[in-house]
Amino acid sequence: MTHWTLLCLGLMTAGVAAAQVLTDPTRPPGGQAESAESVGSGGPVLQSVMLSPSRKIAVISGEMVALGGRYGSSKLVRLSETEAVLRNGADVTVLRLYPLVEKRAVVPVAAKSVNKTTK
């Protein structure tokens, strides 16, 4: 009986040792929320976007900015799921949530004809 107890304890501790630490599933992948350009130049970084029927808010470099509100001397003039547009006079700055991701058009694949044979 003691051997079975030791065996069970050994198997349980092996499972605990092999367990991995869980990560936050809502956290963006490392390096995608900030581009090398914006971090290197010290410019604003779009970190999050919150859109609802009653509120539209962007988190820019840690600061919550409502649509129409101000970030420094710039005004937040447009907000979508993936980008925020700041205007300061004639200067326009587009901040992207995932600046390293490039969208491309999908090219449809030609439909293959299926040959049906009858026996």
C-alpha positions in Angstrom: 0.0 0.0 0.0 2.9 2.4 0.7 4.4 1.8 -2.7 1.1 2.8 -4.4 0.8 5.9 -2.3 4.4 6.9 -3.2 3.7 6.2 -6.8 0.6 8.3 -6.9 2.3 11.2 -5.1 5.2 11.0 -7.6 2.8 11.1 -10.5 0.9 14.1 -9.1 4.1 16.1 -8.5 5.4 15.3 -12.0 2.1 16.8 -13.4 2.5 19.9 -11.4 6.1 20.4 -12.4 5.2 20.1 -16.1 2.3 22.6 -15.8 2.7 25.9 -17.7 2.0 29.3 -16.5 -1.3 30.7 -18.0 -1.0 34.0 -19.8 -3.7 36.7 -20.1 -5.7 35.9 -23.3 -6.8 39.5 -23.7 -3.2 40.9 -23.8 -1.9 41.7 -27.3 1.0 39.7 -28.6 4.4 41.3 -27.7 5.7 43.9 -30.1 2.5 44.3 -32.1 0.9 47.0 -30.1 3.8 49.3 -30.7 5.8 50.0 -33.9 9.6 50.5 -33.8 9.1 53.9 -35.6 6.7 55.3 -33.0 8.6 54.0 -30.0 11.9 55.2 -31.4 10.7 58.7 -32.2 8.7 59.0 -29.0 5.5 59.6 -30.9 2.0 58.6 -29.6 1.1 54.9 -29.6 -2.5 53.6 -30.1 -2.8 50.9 -27.4 -6.6 50.2 -27.3 -9.9 51.2 -28.9 -13.3 51.0 -27.1 -16.3 51.4 -29.3 -19.9 51.3 -28.2 -23.2 53.0 -29.3 -22.8 55.5 -26.5 -19.0 56.0 -26.3 -16.0 55.9 -28.6 -12.6 56.0 -26.8 -9.0 55.5 -27.8 -6.2 54.8 -25.3 -3.2 56.7 -26.7 0.1 56.3 -24.9 -1.7 55.4 -21.7 -4.2 58.3 -21.9 -8.0 57.8 -22.5 -9.2 60.1 -25.3 -12.8 60.3 -26.4 -13.8 61.0 -30.0 -13.6 64.7 -30.4 -11.4 65.1 -27.4 -7.8 66.2 -27.3 -4.5 64.4 -27.0 -1.9 67.1 -26.3 -2.6 69.8 -28.9 -4.1 67.3 -31.3 -7.8 66.5 -31.7 -9.1 62.9 -32.1 -11.2 63.3 -35.3 -11.8 59.7 -36.4 -11.8 56.3 -34.7 -12.3 52.8 -36.0 -11.6 49.3 -34.7 -8.0 49.4 -35.7 -6.9 53.1 -36.1 -7.2 56.6 -34.6 -6.7 59.8 -36.5 -5.4 62.9 -34.8 -5.5 66.4 -36.3 -3.3 69.3 -35.2 -4.1 72.2 -37.6 -3.1 71.0 -41.1 -1.1 68.0 -39.7 -2.8 64.6 -39.6 -1.4 61.7 -37.7 -2.9 58.2 -38.3 -2.2 55.8 -35.4 -2.7 52.0 -36.1 -3.5 49.5 -33.4 -1.4 46.9 -35.2 1.1 48.9 -37.2 3.1 45.8 -38.2 0.1 44.1 -39.8 -0.5 44.9 -43.5 -3.9 44.2 -45.0 -4.0 42.9 -48.5 -6.8 42.1 -50.9 -7.8 38.4 -51.2 -7.4 37.0 -54.7 -10.1 34.5 -55.5 -9.0 31.1 -56.5 -10.4 29.8 -59.8 -13.0 27.1 -59.2 -11.9 23.7 -60.2 -14.2 21.7 -62.3 -15.2 18.3 -60.9 -15.4 15.4 -63.2 -18.1 13.0 -62.3 -18.0 9.5 -63.7 -20.9 7.2 -63.7 -20.5 3.4 -63.6 
